[in-house]
């Protein structure tokens, strides 16, 4: 129990007044000998014992009456902290969950009650057909809480997904401005993480002037929000509850029927003048089957380049590939837009993806160990056969040019879209040139080739020289994703295996969930490159450029990639694709899909520089003519937002912005200019990690995780629970005053009864 006015407990000292009166006015007897009274002695003794007992009861009753009155005036509450009661000003923080899952349909708005702020706000947010989302319920509940705050309260509205943002008001005591901030709040396409919002709320509450604090979290309570940073979140809330009343307002919709668009994959090379097939990937992330869907694919938002197909049913957890085709009429970067209709969650029903279409796609394969007499012994043999399935048909194949390393010349890169180096040496051994060494001229041309946004793939072998790779490709040209420490070797019995569950980034992320690729986990490696993942300042500089695409079962990197701003992507395999002493990757059934998907991704499927996930930064290397100009970020609907001027990074002017909380298409252009065909165009897709497990935590599960019991509310049809009446019910004052009144009546009756005894 705690008290809102603890100083008034000193009033309990008034209980000493009846005690003092009792002893001060106690009857005094003087012994007077009288023979006649001896006959009444026995009766008097019995009567006096009864009267003393009645007086003691009356004394205790009066003491209890005064103590209860003092306790009632001190306004006790049912909570363990000193919290506000009805009429007391509070510092309140309204934390709105703006993550992707809050866009789920959550019913239909009911009739409006004139005195119910919750229902009034809900009707205000409802769509034309009356449909409402979980976010609409959250905002309506927040407005109801705002309406029930006592006068002179302060409030701060915070939007929270995997990052937190203060929405207002600028003056915390202006509750009208807070309502405007709630009404203007918008959803993002980010995933859920409550920790940033809770920390920001704690900072505001710590600075608030009132001793009475309240935190309201309006959310669908997705599992990921509690598990993303579980330990830190529990610690932050446990510290906060010592001074703050924590309310969890559940805005949970009914069981969702939801299908997500998870990717668009080309089924052949993308060249002008052809009609290309794309597999649009659907996944049912809800709890019930979804029926009667329509999937569409559109190129450059043109109705003439559009294809649609119905889908009868997708079961929960099922991934379905729908093949659609569009004509490719011109080369260059183009926008594919996939749409699915309809389900209960709109945020993941549209997906934009930028593709690269070329007049002619050519691949240069540089072989460090060619073998003219026996092609099967050449390092490039298995790669050539892995590339062949990319050919859509006879006579229309993917041009692959194979050259020995010592004959590779800069002219070989002309007209090529990608370059693959297999078991290539960068410097001659002992000063003697051999067939596995490429020339300095080719290395310089290769650096320019990558700067022109062409991809490079590196495959190791016994000819790889670690010192030269680190010095030339990592330090000088900044192509290598990470430093190479050494070549590790193990026994066949302790061979490392690939771990497909570690493939959580494009383009290999599809292998993580699809059961047809389970054979990846059986691929063994007995020799591999040990890569040095950076720490400290070097880690910060590489964080935005380098990443691990696939790991071994012991966590070591198996495939890594790096992409500098404005340049092509460089991929490094940590094991061989031709030498059985290194690995059996090249004889595995998964080898061809891995090569196909990787090369499709690098050539045209998903240029990582232009296809980003919501929340990831957009990075672009600008020309020297524009290096001093401020830039604007322009969304699909034409809204502009100033992002600043480029910063110099490693001698290049690089523009970076992380204002990508919503999915869609974005242009980066100099301020006050309009986008052109040459302006960089980025496609941002929703962060679908939110939808891996669309499960909401129930109150009992949250309590178990937190280790204490916050106040759970439900954003339902009854908005009274968010009014001041809820705050008044936390006080015991009215009940104690009623008990005082009852004791007064009992004391009066008992005093009258005791008086009759005299």
Phi and psi in degrees as a GROMACS rama.xvg file:
@    title "Ramachandran Plot"
@    xaxis  label "Phi"
@    yaxis  label "Psi"
@TYPE xy
-133.067  168.165  UNK-2
-127.474  140.974  UNK-3
-84.2044  -22.7357  UNK-4
-133.912  68.8552  UNK-5
-64.4209  -23.3767  UNK-6
-65.0337  -26.1132  UNK-7
-71.9164  -8.68202  UNK-8
-65.562  -19.0609  UNK-9
-61.2239  -20.3647  UNK-10
-63.8594  -16.5072  UNK-11
-65.0359  -17.597  UNK-12
-64.6428  -19.1525  UNK-13
-62.4507  -15.088  UNK-14
-63.9886  -16.9473  UNK-15
-75.7772  -15.8163  UNK-16
-62.7493  -51.991  UNK-17
-59.63  -33.0384  UNK-18
-66.5571  -43.882  UNK-19
-62.2652  -44.3171  UNK-20
-62.7401  -35.1835  UNK-21
-62.8633  -44.4813  UNK-22
-80.7496  -29.533  UNK-23
-72.084  -41.8469  UNK-24
-98.9179  21.4021  UNK-25
-65.0351  139.569  UNK-26
-60.3053  135.19  UNK-27
-109.037  133.391  UNK-28
-111.197  142.475  UNK-29
-120.31  125.677  UNK-30
-70.8978  119.965  UNK-31
-124.241  111.559  UNK-32
-63.8294  127.694  UNK-33
-151.276  117.18  UNK-34
-63.8326  -33.076  UNK-35
-69.2266  -27.3048  UNK-36
-73.5586  -17.8952  UNK-37
-62.1185  -27.5546  UNK-38
-72.5184  -21.5684  UNK-39
-98.7018  2.10974  UNK-40
-58.6028  -45.3212  UNK-41
-61.9247  -43.8394  UNK-42
-65.6665  -39.1441  UNK-43
-65.7895  -41.6522  UNK-44
-61.0135  -41.2946  UNK-45
-66.2047  -41.6403  UNK-46
-67.0003  -41.3657  UNK-47
-65.0929  -36.4993  UNK-48
-62.7348  -40.5334  UNK-49
-65.8489  -42.424  UNK-50
-66.5806  -40.8397  UNK-51
-60.5473  -39.2314  UNK-52
-65.0988  -42.2928  UNK-53
-64.6475  -39.7515  UNK-54
-64.1153  -38.8602  UNK-55
-63.7478  -42.6932  UNK-56
-62.911  -41.7187  UNK-57
-64.1996  -38.0009  UNK-58
-61.9845  -48.2522  UNK-59
-62.3133  -37.69  UNK-60
-64.1628  -42.234  UNK-61
-69.216  -38.6464  UNK-62
-60.977  -46.8793  UNK-63
-60.6846  -37.9573  UNK-64
-60.6883  -46.1166  UNK-65
-71.352  -36.228  UNK-66
-64.65  -44.3348  UNK-67
-63.3701  -37.3296  UNK-68
-63.7828  -42.248  UNK-69
-65.0575  -41.488  UNK-70
-64.8925  -40.2449  UNK-71
-63.1808  -41.9895  UNK-72
-67.3916  -23.2689  UNK-73
-78.7118  -6.79572  UNK-74
55.9341  70.2139  UNK-75
-71.947  152.549  UNK-76
-122.916  169.678  UNK-77
-87.1469  -0.153458  UNK-78
-104.238  162.842  UNK-79
-83.7661  -7.12289  UNK-80
-114.26  165.984  UNK-81
-81.6761  98.8843  UNK-82
-117.48  165.18  UNK-83
-74.5004  146.27  UNK-84
-107.687  -172.136  UNK-85
-64.3026  129.725  UNK-86
93.6742  -14.5159  UNK-87
-90.1612  136.318  UNK-88
-66.5185  146.234  UNK-89
-132.99  157.894  UNK-90
-98.1805  117.042  UNK-91
-120.678  143.302  UNK-92
-121.178  126.878  UNK-93
-105.348  110.27  UNK-94
-101.901  108.786  UNK-95
-97.2741  123.003  UNK-96
-75.7908  116.024  UNK-97
-110.952  22.6036  UNK-98
-74.7196  172.537  UNK-99
-58.5194  -41.1301  UNK-100
-67.5628  -17.9202  UNK-101
-72.1332  -6.10951  UNK-102
-83.0665  2.55424  UNK-103
-69.6287  141.863  UNK-104
-63.6031  138.554  UNK-105
-133.925  36.7647  UNK-106
107.377  -160.098  UNK-107
-127.18  140.038  UNK-108
-65.9811  137.313  UNK-109
-87.2171  -172.305  UNK-110
-65.8433  151.06  UNK-111
-88.7254  127.362  UNK-112
-96.9556  131.501  UNK-113
-62.2866  -27.0345  UNK-114
-106.572  17.081  UNK-115
-116.923  101.33  UNK-116
-64.162  -29.1662  UNK-117
-65.0547  -50.3647  UNK-118
-66.3988  -35.9052  UNK-119
-62.7976  -45.2437  UNK-120
-67.272  -38.6134  UNK-121
-62.1752  -42.3061  UNK-122
-65.5261  -33.1812  UNK-123
-64.0738  -37.6974  UNK-124
-86.5476  -12.6772  UNK-125
-66.0069  150.78  UNK-126
-76.7269  179.806  UNK-127
-60.8995  -34.0385  UNK-128
-87.7414  7.23297  UNK-129
86.99  -5.12471  UNK-130
-69.1481  143.7  UNK-131
-130.575  158.209  UNK-132
-110.121  171.624  UNK-133
-61.2463  -33.369  UNK-134
-68.9737  -35.4772  UNK-135
-62.1516  -42.6265  UNK-136
-62.1119  -40.5664  UNK-137
-63.4218  -45.6145  UNK-138
-66.5719  -39.248  UNK-139
-64.2179  -41.2272  UNK-140
-65.4429  -37.4305  UNK-141
-64.3112  -39.8507  UNK-142
-66.6243  -37.1294  UNK-143
-64.2885  -41.2141  UNK-144
-61.9324  -42.6602  UNK-145
-60.3083  -41.729  UNK-146
-66.6916  -25.71  UNK-147
-93.1451  0.920578  UNK-148
-71.5636  142.077  UNK-149
-65.9624  161.442  UNK-150
-59.5814  152.287  UNK-151
69.4372  13.3487  UNK-152
-77.0109  159.777  UNK-153
-116.576  153.435  UNK-154
-148.023  148.474  UNK-155
-134.51  132.364  UNK-156
-104.579  125.52  UNK-157
-125.106  129.857  UNK-158
-90.8196  136.309  UNK-159
-139.197  123.411  UNK-160
-126.525  -115.564  UNK-161
-91.9979  9.41174  UNK-162
-149.531  159.775  UNK-163
-116.002  147.67  UNK-164
-143.474  129.762  UNK-165
-77.3041  124.453  UNK-166
-93.4932  -20.661  UNK-167
136.402  -175.176  UNK-168
-82.6659  165.99  UNK-169
-66.5114  -36.1034  UNK-170
-106.971  109.189  UNK-171
-58.0136  -24.7377  UNK-172
-81.0446  -7.70252  UNK-173
-86.9703  91.3195  UNK-174
-68.7488  -25.8778  UNK-175
-66.6965  -37.1696  UNK-176
-68.3158  -34.1244  UNK-177
-62.8582  -39.3894  UNK-178
-63.6803  -41.1181  UNK-179
-61.328  -40.3612  UNK-180
-63.8558  -39.4936  UNK-181
-65.667  -45.2708  UNK-182
-64.6509  -31.7701  UNK-183
-89.2831  -1.86645  UNK-184
-64.9216  145.172  UNK-185
-130.48  155.542  UNK-186
-75.9401  156.429  UNK-187
-115.984  177.332  UNK-188
-111.585  33.1144  UNK-189
-94.8906  170.071  UNK-190
-88.9444  171.619  UNK-191
-92.1113  134.552  UNK-192
-156.825  111.442  UNK-193
-77.5238  -19.0711  UNK-194
-60.0327  -48.1534  UNK-195
-58.1266  -39.9997  UNK-196
-67.4554  -40.5154  UNK-197
-64.6494  -40.7857  UNK-198
-65.5062  -41.8339  UNK-199
-65.8616  -39.171  UNK-200
-63.1987  -40.789  UNK-201
-62.5729  -37.8969  UNK-202
-62.6968  -43.3258  UNK-203
-66.2547  -45.763  UNK-204
-64.2719  -33.318  UNK-205
-65.5184  -33.0778  UNK-206
-88.642  -9.223  UNK-207
-65.2462  147.107  UNK-208
-77.702  -22.8483  UNK-209
-87.0626  144.737  UNK-210
-74.7242  -8.69522  UNK-211
-101.052  119.554  UNK-212
-122.296  142.411  UNK-213
-141.044  135.229  UNK-214
-120.8  129.177  UNK-215
-119.067  123.209  UNK-216
-109.957  115.051  UNK-217
-102.314  111.674  UNK-218
-159.145  163.392  UNK-219
-86.0396  4.12467  UNK-220
56.9988  45.3597  UNK-221
-60.961  145.509  UNK-222
-54.7914  -41.2987  UNK-223
-63.5098  -32.8654  UNK-224
-61.2528  -31.8025  UNK-225
-89.7343  -23.3792  UNK-226
-100.41  -14.8363  UNK-227
-58.4443  -46.9265  UNK-228
-137.069  64.3599  UNK-229
-58.1344  -53.6305  UNK-230
-62.0535  -45.1989  UNK-231
-65.9199  -37.1625  UNK-232
-66.6241  -45.9057  UNK-233
-61.0467  -41.8483  UNK-234
-63.639  -42.9662  UNK-235
-64.8156  -43.1456  UNK-236
-69.884  -36.3721  UNK-237
-64.8876  -39.0435  UNK-238
-68.8532  -37.6861  UNK-239
-68.7343  -34.1101  UNK-240
-69.0015  -14.1258  UNK-241
-65.3777  -24.7478  UNK-242
-129.604  0.692385  UNK-243
-134.677  140.206  UNK-244
-85.152  115.997  UNK-245
-98.4434  121.76  UNK-246
-110.018  130.005  UNK-247
-110.093  111.003  UNK-248
-99.0244  110.894  UNK-249
-83.542  122.691  UNK-250
-114.294  47.0452  UNK-251
-80.15  122.953  UNK-252
-76.9421  177.706  UNK-253
-70.2995  -178.999  UNK-254
-58.664  129.84  UNK-255
-89.1283  139.304  UNK-256
-104.658  102.123  UNK-257
-138.895  134.815  UNK-258
-123.375  130.899  UNK-259
-105.4  143.593  UNK-260
-85.9201  113.232  UNK-261
-102.935  -10.1153  UNK-262
173.653  162.538  UNK-263
-128.911  117.191  UNK-264
-118.677  123.472  UNK-265
-68.8008  143.136  UNK-266
-99.8418  -0.969546  UNK-267
-158.73  177.203  UNK-268
-67.4731  149.942  UNK-269
-104.427  108.748  UNK-270
-134.091  150.008  UNK-271
-65.9652  152.244  UNK-272
82.8785  3.80914  UNK-273
-122.023  160.089  UNK-274
-99.5696  116.733  UNK-275
-99.6794  142.859  UNK-276
-95.1617  140.635  UNK-277
-131.98  138.44  UNK-278
-94.2964  113.567  UNK-279
-90.1244  119.651  UNK-280
-93.81  126.275  UNK-281
-113.476  145.243  UNK-282
-139.773  128.129  UNK-283
-80.5741  107.172  UNK-284
-99.8619  3.11623  UNK-285
-89.9798  -166.864  UNK-286
-105.879  -4.32018  UNK-287
-132.828  157.357  UNK-288
-62.4971  147.951  UNK-289
-114.361  127.852  UNK-290
-121.257  160.714  UNK-291
57.5012  52.8051  UNK-292
-92.3408  157.644  UNK-293
-129.403  122.695  UNK-294
-108.016  131.804  UNK-295
-127.446  150.272  UNK-296
-133.248  131.436  UNK-297
-134.253  140.804  UNK-298
-107.095  124.852  UNK-299
55.3128  30.9078  UNK-300
57.4322  32.8687  UNK-301
-104.419  128.876  UNK-302
-67.1155  -26.2766  UNK-303
-75.2943  -18.1136  UNK-304
-113.424  66.137  UNK-305
-139.154  141.039  UNK-306
-139.198  141.501  UNK-307
-134.882  156.035  UNK-308
-154.336  134.227  UNK-309
-78.6429  151.246  UNK-310
-126.5  119.928  UNK-311
-67.9381  -44.1865  UNK-312
-162.544  143.477  UNK-313
-130.709  122.409  UNK-314
-79.7577  156.796  UNK-315
-55.8175  130.464  UNK-316
83.0383  -7.5233  UNK-317
-82.0671  140.661  UNK-318
-109.375  127.105  UNK-319
-123.069  134.407  UNK-320
-102.842  121.829  UNK-321
-110.352  118.041  UNK-322
-89.2172  120.839  UNK-323
-127.943  157.335  UNK-324
-132.061  147.915  UNK-325
-139.385  150.569  UNK-326
-79.7075  139.556  UNK-327
-105.144  106.929  UNK-328
-101.973  -16.0561  UNK-329
-146.043  155.469  UNK-330
-82.4757  171.962  UNK-331
104.975  -173.943  UNK-332
-77.0214  133.56  UNK-333
-138.072  163.494  UNK-334
-111.096  122.475  UNK-335
-97.9606  135.504  UNK-336
-128.16  118.534  UNK-337
-105.127  143.315  UNK-338
-139.511  141.911  UNK-339
-128.715  138.292  UNK-340
-136.086  138.887  UNK-341
-135.213  159.028  UNK-342
-148.407  -161.736  UNK-343
-92.587  -2.32315  UNK-344
-133.374  112.094  UNK-345
-80.0273  -26.8747  UNK-346
-61.8576  -25.5464  UNK-347
-110.593  20.523  UNK-348
-95.9081  2.20387  UNK-349
-136.25  136.429  UNK-350
-140.629  121.938  UNK-351
-102.593  141.704  UNK-352
-146.804  134.223  UNK-353
-93.8405  131.44  UNK-354
-119.563  161.01  UNK-355
-114.221  119.527  UNK-356
-108.765  130.031  UNK-357
-118.712  153.094  UNK-358
-65.545  -39.741  UNK-359
-149.645  126.403  UNK-360
-97.6407  120.799  UNK-361
-125.993  144.634  UNK-362
-123.743  130.921  UNK-363
-101.341  124.433  UNK-364
-114.483  110.735  UNK-365
-97.896  118.186  UNK-366
-102.605  121.718  UNK-367
-81.3499  -19.7413  UNK-368
-133.306  71.8307  UNK-369
-71.7848  160.348  UNK-370
-146.704  99.9392  UNK-371
-69.8792  -30.9978  UNK-372
-80.2777  -32.1229  UNK-373
-138.608  97.7312  UNK-374
-60.7071  -28.374  UNK-375
-66.1368  -20.8152  UNK-376
-90.0682  -3.0147  UNK-377
-75.5337  146.507  UNK-378
-65.4492  -26.0771  UNK-379
-91.0325  -0.421701  UNK-380
-59.6652  -52.0025  UNK-381
-70.9663  -30.4141  UNK-382
-67.4017  -40.5259  UNK-383
-58.8117  -42.7449  UNK-384
-73.2238  -28.4042  UNK-385
-70.8544  -29.3473  UNK-386
-77.9318  -23.4454  UNK-387
-59.1968  -38.7106  UNK-388
-61.9961  -15.786  UNK-389
-70.2968  -13.7433  UNK-390
-75.2273  124.943  UNK-391
-71.1469  -18.5365  UNK-392
179.166  170.273  UNK-393
-63.0145  137.096  UNK-394
81.1293  -5.59742  UNK-395
-131.384  49.1748  UNK-396
-88.7685  178.446  UNK-397
-85.8421  116.337  UNK-398
-66.5261  115.778  UNK-399
-117.491  120.271  UNK-400
-106.038  121.624  UNK-401
-106.083  126.539  UNK-402
-131.235  142.944  UNK-403
-64.6753  151.518  UNK-404
-59.4168  -41.1358  UNK-405
-73.9253  -11.8167  UNK-406
-106.129  -0.317596  UNK-407
-67.3812  129.245  UNK-408
-128.128  157.474  UNK-409
-55.0471  -32.7289  UNK-410
-65.2938  -21.4244  UNK-411
-67.4321  -20.3673  UNK-412
-83.265  -12.0131  UNK-413
-67.26  130.725  UNK-414
77.8432  5.48177  UNK-415
-99.1797  146.821  UNK-416
-100.352  -18.807  UNK-417
-151.709  154.556  UNK-418
-131.78  135.155  UNK-419
-121.828  127.037  UNK-420
-108.541  124.246  UNK-421
-119.687  115.106  UNK-422
53.532  50.5181  UNK-423
-104.134  140.564  UNK-424
-99.2798  142.016  UNK-425
-92.9391  -27.1345  UNK-426
-132.931  145.737  UNK-427
-65.3744  148.447  UNK-428
-85.5736  125.281  UNK-429
62.8653  23.373  UNK-430
81.779  -1.94138  UNK-431
-102.044  128.514  UNK-432
-75.3056  134.955  UNK-433
-128.025  178.418  UNK-434
-69.3961  -13.7399  UNK-435
-95.7383  0.0633008  UNK-436
-101.853  131.042  UNK-437
-93.1316  157.025  UNK-438
-81.2516  161.987  UNK-439
-63.349  -36.6171  UNK-440
-62.4073  -39.7055  UNK-441
-69.3377  -36.1663  UNK-442
-63.2046  -43.3736  UNK-443
-65.6  -40.8772  UNK-444
-65.6333  -33.7457  UNK-445
-66.5671  -38.1202  UNK-446
-63.1197  -41.988  UNK-447
-65.4416  -38.9529  UNK-448
-56.8562  -44.4965  UNK-449
-70.6265  -38.9521  UNK-450
-61.9596  -25.3678  UNK-451
-85.5017  20.3624  UNK-452
71.8344  29.3303  UNK-453
-99.2278  143.895  UNK-454
-82.1797  155.192  UNK-455
-134.372  133.611  UNK-456
-123.108  131.799  UNK-457
-115.758  129.06  UNK-458
-120.382  128.345  UNK-459
-82.9495  172.832  UNK-460
-172.994  -170.165  UNK-461
-73.1445  -10.2018  UNK-462
-90.6041  -6.75595  UNK-463
-68.622  129.849  UNK-464
-106.554  112.274  UNK-465
-63.4198  -44.9508  UNK-466
-61.4665  -42.6752  UNK-467
-69.6136  -39.2957  UNK-468
-61.2111  -45.2865  UNK-469
-65.5177  -43.5903  UNK-470
-71.4894  -44.6625  UNK-471
-86.447  -52.3901  UNK-472
-81.871  -29.1009  UNK-473
-94.3723  -51.0334  UNK-474
-82.0091  -47.0232  UNK-475
-81.5528  -53.7986  UNK-476
-93.6292  -12.5738  UNK-477
53.7517  48.1095  UNK-478
-103.921  -40.4971  UNK-479
-67.1081  132.862  UNK-480
-61.3627  -45.2447  UNK-481
-140.827  163.511  UNK-482
-68.1716  149.501  UNK-483
-100.551  121.071  UNK-484
-79.7598  -51.9619  UNK-485
-169.659  177.433  UNK-486
-101.305  119.084  UNK-487
-93.3942  145.02  UNK-488
-132.538  141.238  UNK-489
-136.562  173.05  UNK-490
-82.7562  157.632  UNK-491
-57.638  -32.6344  UNK-492
-69.3212  -26.6122  UNK-493
-113.281  29.3533  UNK-494
-61.4723  145.576  UNK-495
-79.0765  149.059  UNK-496
-120.034  150.351  UNK-497
-71.1697  148.73  UNK-498
-119.749  101.646  UNK-499
-69.835  -21.1073  UNK-500
-67.3092  -16.3038  UNK-501
-83.0393  -7.4261  UNK-502
-82.5947  79.9209  UNK-503
-106.605  12.0492  UNK-504
-130.328  151.327  UNK-505
-62.5414  149.117  UNK-506
-94.93  -2.25886  UNK-507
-87.7166  2.23367  UNK-508
-65.5348  -22.8707  UNK-509
-67.7719  -25.0904  UNK-510
-71.8725  -15.5186  UNK-511
-72.3872  -34.0415  UNK-512
-111.17  -23.5771  UNK-513
-80.3615  124.802  UNK-514
-65.0195  -22.8362  UNK-515
-67.0331  -12.7077  UNK-516
-107.866  24.4982  UNK-517
-62.8813  -23.0262  UNK-518
-65.8129  -15.3254  UNK-519
-59.7203  -36.5564  UNK-520
-69.3359  -10.3805  UNK-521
-98.9775  -1.13497  UNK-522
-74.5264  123.553  UNK-523
-104.312  149.097  UNK-524
-134.478  127.984  UNK-525
-106.453  -9.28244  UNK-526
-146.216  139.679  UNK-527
-157.54  164.068  UNK-528
-83.329  129.316  UNK-529
-89.9798  113.285  UNK-530
-95.318  145.407  UNK-531
-98.5144  102.273  UNK-532
-73.7842  129.068  UNK-533
-73.0537  162.39  UNK-534
-135.427  166.799  UNK-535
65.8246  -140.892  UNK-536
-64.1074  -35.7947  UNK-537
-64.2009  -36.2464  UNK-538
-64.3159  -39.542  UNK-539
-64.1823  -40.9941  UNK-540
-69.7378  -28.8098  UNK-541
-94.7665  -7.79178  UNK-542
-59.9002  -38.0061  UNK-543
-86.9385  -7.6805  UNK-544
-111.098  -41.7773  UNK-545
-107.373  148.516  UNK-546
-155.719  158.492  UNK-547
-97.3544  125.585  UNK-548
-93.8792  -32.36  UNK-549
-152.011  144.469  UNK-550
-123.464  162.863  UNK-551
-80.7569  171.048  UNK-552
-68.4463  -12.9899  UNK-553
-97.188  8.35447  UNK-554
91.8214  -9.19209  UNK-555
-70.7671  146.497  UNK-556
-65.3382  136.578  UNK-557
-108.906  -38.4457  UNK-558
-136.627  127.326  UNK-559
-128.325  161.177  UNK-560
-144.32  156.111  UNK-561
-144.39  138.503  UNK-562
-141.462  113.113  UNK-563
-80.8887  156.063  UNK-564
-57.0119  127.801  UNK-565
76.2816  5.07932  UNK-566
-116.698  172.132  UNK-567
-78.3873  169.608  UNK-568
-91.5039  140.391  UNK-569
-114.618  127.038  UNK-570
-117.65  135.521  UNK-571
-123.189  123.117  UNK-572
-87.4218  136.509  UNK-573
-87.6682  -2.87432  UNK-574
-138.334  167.464  UNK-575
-80.2394  154.536  UNK-576
-116.452  23.3348  UNK-577
-149.283  -16.5602  UNK-578
-109.429  115.649  UNK-579
-65.8446  -18.5909  UNK-580
-69.1076  -23.1749  UNK-581
-89.704  -53.6679  UNK-582
-159.828  160.896  UNK-583
-106.76  23.7393  UNK-584
-57.481  -43.7459  UNK-585
-73.366  -12.6969  UNK-586
-105.643  5.10754  UNK-587
-83.3972  147.003  UNK-588
-59.8914  -21.4509  UNK-589
-83.5448  -9.22603  UNK-590
-63.3169  -47.6652  UNK-591
-61.864  -47.6998  UNK-592
-59.7595  -38.6125  UNK-593
-63.0901  -45.2023  UNK-594
-65.9515  -42.9611  UNK-595
-60.8228  -50.3793  UNK-596
-64.6078  -41.5285  UNK-597
-64.4006  -46.8621  UNK-598
-69.1863  -38.8105  UNK-599
-60.3204  -41.2417  UNK-600
-62.57  -43.2604  UNK-601
-72.7542  -35.9926  UNK-602
-80.5215  -52.4521  UNK-603
-148.691  -18.8262  UNK-604
-66.687  -54.3672  UNK-605
-145.995  81.5641  UNK-606
-58.9158  110.693  UNK-607
-59.9437  -27.9767  UNK-608
-66.9877  -30.9353  UNK-609
-105.566  -11.0952  UNK-610
-112.938  114.242  UNK-611
-125.652  162.197  UNK-612
-99.1146  145.647  UNK-613
-50.4889  130.311  UNK-614
98.924  -22.6088  UNK-615
-77.7806  148.917  UNK-616
-74.6244  150.508  UNK-617
-95.6079  128.452  UNK-618
-126.127  131.898  UNK-619
-146.93  131.939  UNK-620
-88.3707  116.491  UNK-621
-90.7462  163.51  UNK-622
-73.9614  163.322  UNK-623
-64.0571  -30.2249  UNK-624
-66.8399  -24.9116  UNK-625
-109.37  8.99871  UNK-626
-65.4786  -25.3452  UNK-627
-102.106  4.10996  UNK-628
-91.4943  144.55  UNK-629
-74.2758  149.543  UNK-630
-119.612  152.782  UNK-631
-114.941  149.285  UNK-632
-103.526  121.471  UNK-633
-113.618  123.777  UNK-634
-83.0412  178.756  UNK-635
-63.9884  -33.2955  UNK-636
-85.7979  1.06444  UNK-637
98.631  -3.81418  UNK-638
-69.1721  141.153  UNK-639
-112.933  145.823  UNK-640
-143.314  127.094  UNK-641
-72.9686  129.141  UNK-642
-114.654  -3.24006  UNK-643
101.785  -166.701  UNK-644
-105.595  157.055  UNK-645
-64.5558  153.592  UNK-646
-111.296  147.522  UNK-647
-81.6803  119.676  UNK-648
-126.719  115.238  UNK-649
52.6135  41.9501  UNK-650
81.8188  3.97839  UNK-651
-121.368  144.643  UNK-652
-81.3748  114.042  UNK-653
-121.19  130.367  UNK-654
-102.817  129.141  UNK-655
-132.566  134.839  UNK-656
-144.524  140.731  UNK-657
-111.684  23.181  UNK-658
-86.3922  63.6141  UNK-659
-127.965  45.1921  UNK-660
-74.7568  -16.6752  UNK-661
-116.738  143.029  UNK-662
-72.7494  155.565  UNK-663
144.832  -167.186  UNK-664
-103.617  138.204  UNK-665
-133.053  138.313  UNK-666
-106.628  142.801  UNK-667
-110.113  116.524  UNK-668
-137.408  153.331  UNK-669
-57.2837  148.404  UNK-670
-54.8978  139.542  UNK-671
68.7576  10.4978  UNK-672
-107.434  158.524  UNK-673
-97.3792  150.627  UNK-674
-63.021  145.992  UNK-675
-125.623  178.803  UNK-676
-64.2058  -21.4497  UNK-677
-92.8952  -7.44495  UNK-678
-70.8834  138.767  UNK-679
-63.2048  130.805  UNK-680
-117.192  128.61  UNK-681
-117.206  143.123  UNK-682
-111.761  123.022  UNK-683
-111.358  125.508  UNK-684
-106.642  158.726  UNK-685
-63.2248  152.89  UNK-686
-82.9352  99.9539  UNK-687
-83.3469  2.63678  UNK-688
-60.42  -28.4726  UNK-689
-58.6229  -31.1667  UNK-690
-102.018  8.03284  UNK-691
-60.4975  -33.9991  UNK-692
-145.022  91.44  UNK-693
-79.0819  70.9071  UNK-694
-125.269  131.805  UNK-695
-98.023  139.612  UNK-696
-73.6448  136.245  UNK-697
-82.3967  162.104  UNK-698
-53.7641  -42.3199  UNK-699
-63.3197  -37.0013  UNK-700
-68.4471  -37.2488  UNK-701
-67.021  -44.2268  UNK-702
-60.021  -41.7981  UNK-703
-64.5577  -38.5765  UNK-704
-70.6524  -39.1079  UNK-705
-79.239  -30.53  UNK-706
85.1999  3.87498  UNK-707
-148.636  173.536  UNK-708
-114.595  102.255  UNK-709
-74.1593  175.575  UNK-710
-85.5446  116.273  UNK-711
-95.3022  130.076  UNK-712
-126.494  160.853  UNK-713
-124.932  127.526  UNK-714
-78.0547  86.6042  UNK-715
-114.381  -152.932  UNK-716
-79.9769  -15.4431  UNK-717
-101.979  108.696  UNK-718
-87.8412  0.956342  UNK-719
-65.3343  -25.4878  UNK-720
-68.14  -14.0629  UNK-721
-98.8518  2.6254  UNK-722
-87.8012  -178.323  UNK-723
-66.2912  -17.7472  UNK-724
-61.1403  -35.6026  UNK-725
-64.5123  -39.8377  UNK-726
-66.2973  -37.5623  UNK-727
-67.2529  -32.1756  UNK-728
-68.1578  -16.505  UNK-729
-74.5944  -19.0801  UNK-730
-86.5606  148.912  UNK-731
-101.949  4.11488  UNK-732
-58.065  -48.8091  UNK-733
-63.1144  -38.8004  UNK-734
-66.7007  -39.6695  UNK-735
-68.8745  -37.9482  UNK-736
-64.4092  -37.2077  UNK-737
-64.1675  -38.3684  UNK-738
-66.2556  -36.1527  UNK-739
-62.7215  -44.5796  UNK-740
-61.1249  -41.7837  UNK-741
-64.3099  -40.1919  UNK-742
-65.9786  -34.3978  UNK-743
-60.2834  -44.7708  UNK-744
-64.4404  -42.428  UNK-745
-64.6646  -40.5493  UNK-746
-63.4795  -41.7441  UNK-747
-63.2547  -45.1257  UNK-748
-65.7208  -41.5639  UNK-749
-70.4333  -35.5535  UNK-750
-64.5587  -39.8739  UNK-751
-62.8537  -41.0093  UNK-752
-66.1926  -41.496  UNK-753
-66.3963  -34.0369  UNK-754
-64.5174  -30.6099  UNK-755
-65.9663  -27.2616  UNK-756
-68.0416  -17.8944  UNK-757
